[in-house]
Amino acid sequence: MYHCNLLFSVSEISEWIVSTLSAKLGNGYSLLYNAIGVVAIFLQIMIFQMRSKKNIVLLGLFSNIGWMSYFSLQGDLISCTSGIIGIVSKIIILLGAKHRWADSKWWSVCFLAFAGTYSAFTFKGMMDIFAFVASMLSVSAYFMKKENDIRKLFLFAYCAYICNSISKLYVVALIADVTALISVIVSLIRYRKKDKEEELGENQVTESMEEELAENA
């Protein structure tokens, strides 16, 4: 009963936000949230083209802010709350580079537990299993140390997101998820080749240094 009452209250707040802003902005309201959606999609595509983990997480943070704004303007506060989880986790990851308290494996456990509890709380049917899997993989991915490991986890996460969008007929989300999946695949191919070239270059430098040392000896 408490669960139903809470969801009903959230629904009422969502409807009030949409009706108030729609009345004030008129036709500009739909233009506003659609423009934000386009920007969020662009950022989502570009995330995995970044080379360093810091830039991947930073762009992921901006993408989360975009999607949070998009869903809040749509009146979908449940999806908006999911975006907030992503924003907070990415801020912690970025702070981990400078602050020891933020660089702890326990943060990943905490956010996974929080995301899992939140997904279970909003679970409405068997089709929501795709959203649950995608959410858990997405949270886990950003806590990986290597950039390509982040991309590999998102490869599976976006497959789950696509299944979720198809099952719920989310056309805009499906377009965003498919384009993001393509971006992940392209970046994996792109940076795998570059990583191999850099590794080959490092090996050649090491070999030349060993040869010089042998000659000097």
C-alpha positions, -999 to 999 in steps of 0.1 A, spaced: 0 0 0 28 24 9 46 15 -24 14 23 -44 8 56 -25 44 67 -30 42 60 -68 9 78 -69 24 109 -52 53 108 -77 28 106 -106 9 136 -92 41 157 -89 51 147 -125 17 158 -139 19 191 -120 54 198 -135 43 191 -170 10 210 -169 26 241 -153 56 243 -177 34 235 -207 10 263 -198 38 288 -194 58 279 -225 31 267 -249 46 252 -281 81 260 -269 78 234 -242 79 204 -266 107 221 -286 127 225 -254 126 189 -242 131 176 -277 162 198 -282 176 186 -249 169 150 -260 189 155 -292 218 170 -273 217 140 -248 217 115 -277 247 133 -293 266 132 -260 257 95 -255 272 87 -289 304 106 -283 311 91 -248 329 61 -261 349 80 -287 369 96 -258 403 81 -252 409 85 -215 386 72 -187 383 107 -172 368 121 -205 346 91 -208 332 96 -173 330 134 -177 310 131 -210 289 104 -194 281 129 -166 269 155 -190 249 129 -209 232 119 -176 224 156 -169 208 159 -203 187 127 -199 177 138 -164 165 171 -177 147 154 -206 128 130 -184 119 156 -158 104 178 -185 84 148 -197 72 143 -162 89 109 -158 105 114 -123 112 77 -119 136 77 -150 149 111 -137 158 95 -104 177 68 -123 197 96 -140 205 111 -106 221 78 -95 243 80 -126 253 116 -120 263 110 -83 283 78 -91 302 97 -119 310 126 -96 324 101 -70 346 85 -97 360 118 -109 367 128 -73 386 95 -68 415 108 -89 422 135 -63 407 123 -30 415 90 -14 381 87 3 364 87 -31 388 61 -45 373 30 -28 359 -2 -42 331 1 -17 316 29 -37 309 5 -66 292 -19 -42 271 9 -27 259 22 -61 252 -13 -74 232 -20 -42 213 13 -46 207 7 -83 195 -28 -77 172 -17 -48 158 11 -69 152 -12 -99 134 -37 -77 113 -10 -62 101 2 -96 98 -33 -110 64 -37 -127 67 -68 -149 90 -93 -165 99 -69 -193 116 -47 -167 143 -73 -163 161 -57 -193 161 -23 -176 174 -40 -144 203 -58 -162 212 -26 -182 212 -5 -151 235 -28 -132 259 -32 -161 260 6 -167 268 13 -131 295 -14 -130 311 -2 -163 322 32 -151 340 17 -121 363 -4 -144 399 8 -145 406 2 -183 388 22 -209 382 -8 -232 367 -27 -203 342 1 -198 333 -2 -235 330 -40 -234 305 -38 -205 285 -12 -223 283 -34 -253 262 -58 -232 244 -29 -214 231 -14 -246 220 -47 -259 198 -49 -227 187 -13 -232 177 -20 -268 156 -50 -257 140 -28 -230 131 -1 -256 117 -26 -281 96 -43 -254 81 -10 -242 79 6 -277 103 35 -267 111 48 -302 133 77 -293 152 57 -267 156 28 -292 172 52 -317 195 65 -290 204 30 -278 211 16 -313 234 46 -322 252 43 -289 258 6 -294 272 13 -329 295 40 -313 307 14 -287 315 -12 -314 334 15 -335 354 27 -305 363 -9 -295 377 -15 -330 393 19 -332 411 19 -298 420 -18 -300 441 -10 -331 457 20 -315 465 1 -283 482 -26 -303 502 0 -323 513 17 -290 522 -16 -274 542 -25 -305 560 9 -304 568 4 -267 582 -31 -273 604 -17 -301 618 10 -278 625 -15 -251 643 -38 -275 664 -9 -289 674 1 -253 683 -35 -245 705 -37 -276 723 -4 -267 729 -17 -232 743 -49 -246 766 -31 -269 779 -8 -242 785 -38 -219 
